[in-house]
Amino acid sequence: MARVKLELPGKCMAIFKIPVRITDINYGNHAGNDSIVAIIHEARMQFFSEYDFTEMNVCGTSLIMSELIVSFKNEAFYKDILEVKIFAGEIFKVGFEFFYSLSTIRNQSLILIAEAKTGMVCFNYDEKKLQPVPDELKKILVS
């Protein structure tokens, strides 16, 4: 099976530090794939909260994750502090891409834990319809 290869865009928009909690650990004694996805979601929520947004109200629209790709590189363990970098990718008429790089410092070495991409679409829950990406959000994503 061919591995997914993600190419992170050049400019990092934000960096967040998120600890691996004991509840993130699975039977393999490392962070489970579901926990890595939850950490990505937490970083995205922290990014939006810097602008006083939630995924239910970003510049007047709601967001739905339409795509998720995660490429796991190394294990993450309890008490690791993950540095989650967020990058904006392509912007489409009704959505955009976020890329993520998750790493930690262990034994004075930088260890890449995972890279990921989410496709986000703008959605109006009242009308049950996709909406164009608001201009204000486009400005944030390209800045």
C-alpha positions in Angstrom: 0.0 0.0 0.0 1.3 3.4 -0.9 1.8 5.8 2.0 0.0 9.1 2.1 2.5 12.0 1.5 1.5 15.4 2.8 3.3 18.5 1.7 3.0 21.2 4.3 2.5 24.7 3.0 5.4 27.1 3.7 4.1 29.4 6.3 3.0 28.3 9.7 -0.1 30.3 10.9 -0.1 29.2 14.6 1.6 26.9 17.1 -0.1 25.3 20.1 1.3 23.2 22.9 -1.0 20.3 23.8 -0.1 17.6 26.4 -0.7 13.9 25.9 -3.0 12.9 28.7 -3.3 9.5 30.4 -6.7 9.2 28.7 -5.0 9.5 25.3 -3.0 6.3 25.9 -4.2 3.0 24.4 -3.4 -0.6 25.0 -0.1 -0.2 23.0 1.0 2.3 25.7 1.1 5.2 23.3 -1.4 7.8 22.1 -4.2 6.2 20.1 -5.0 7.4 16.6 -8.4 8.7 17.9 -6.4 10.8 20.4 -4.2 12.3 17.8 -7.3 13.3 15.8 -8.7 14.9 19.0 -5.5 16.8 19.6 -5.6 18.1 16.0 -9.2 19.2 16.7 -8.2 20.9 19.9 -5.4 22.8 18.1 -7.9 23.9 15.5 -10.4 25.1 18.2 -7.6 27.0 19.9 -6.7 28.7 16.6 -10.3 29.8 16.1 -10.7 30.9 19.7 -7.8 33.4 19.1 -10.3 35.2 16.8 -13.3 34.7 19.1 -14.7 32.1 16.7 -16.1 28.6 17.2 -16.7 26.0 14.5 -20.4 26.9 14.7 -19.7 30.6 14.0 -16.6 31.5 12.0 -17.4 34.9 10.4 -21.1 34.0 10.3 -20.7 30.5 8.9 -20.3 27.1 10.5 -17.6 24.6 9.6 -17.8 20.9 8.9 -14.7 18.7 8.5 -15.2 17.0 5.1 -11.8 15.3 4.8 -9.2 14.0 7.2 -5.8 12.5 6.4 -3.3 11.6 9.1 0.1 10.2 8.4 1.6 8.8 11.6 5.4 9.0 12.0 6.2 8.1 15.6 4.6 7.2 18.9 3.5 9.8 21.3 3.5 8.9 25.0 1.9 10.1 28.2 3.3 13.5 29.3 4.7 14.3 25.9 4.0 17.9 25.1 3.0 18.0 21.4 3.8 21.1 19.5 1.0 21.4 16.9 1.7 23.7 14.0 -1.2 24.8 11.8 -0.8 25.8 8.1 -3.5 27.0 5.7 -3.6 25.3 2.4 -5.8 25.9 -0.6 -8.9 27.9 -0.4 -11.9 26.8 -2.5 -15.3 28.4 -3.1 -16.9 26.7 -0.2 -14.0 25.4 1.9 -10.3 25.3 2.6 -7.5 23.1 3.8 -5.7 23.1 7.1 -2.4 21.2 7.5 -0.9 20.1 10.8 2.5 19.0 12.0 2.7 17.4 15.5 6.1 17.0 17.1 7.6 16.7 20.6 11.0 17.0 22.2 12.2 13.8 23.9 15.7 13.2 25.1 16.7 16.6 23.7 15.6 15.5 20.2 12.8 16.8 18.0 10.5 13.9 17.1 7.9 14.2 14.4 4.8 12.4 15.6 2.3 13.0 12.8 1.3 15.2 9.9 -2.3 15.7 9.0 -4.7 17.6 6.7 -8.3 18.5 7.2 -10.7 19.7 4.5 -13.1 22.2 6.0 -16.3 23.3 4.3 -18.6 26.3 5.2 -22.1 25.2 6.0 -25.4 26.8 7.0 -27.2 24.4 9.4 -30.5 26.2 9.1 -30.6 25.9 5.3 -28.6 22.6 5.2 -26.5 24.1 2.4 -22.8 24.8 1.7 -21.8 28.5 1.8 -18.9 30.4 0.3 -15.9 31.0 2.5 -16.4 34.5 4.0 -14.0 37.2 2.9 -12.9 37.9 6.4 -11.9 34.2 6.9 -10.0 34.3 3.6 -8.0 37.2 4.9 -7.1 35.4 8.0 -6.1 32.3 6.1 -3.8 34.1 3.7 -2.2 36.4 6.2 
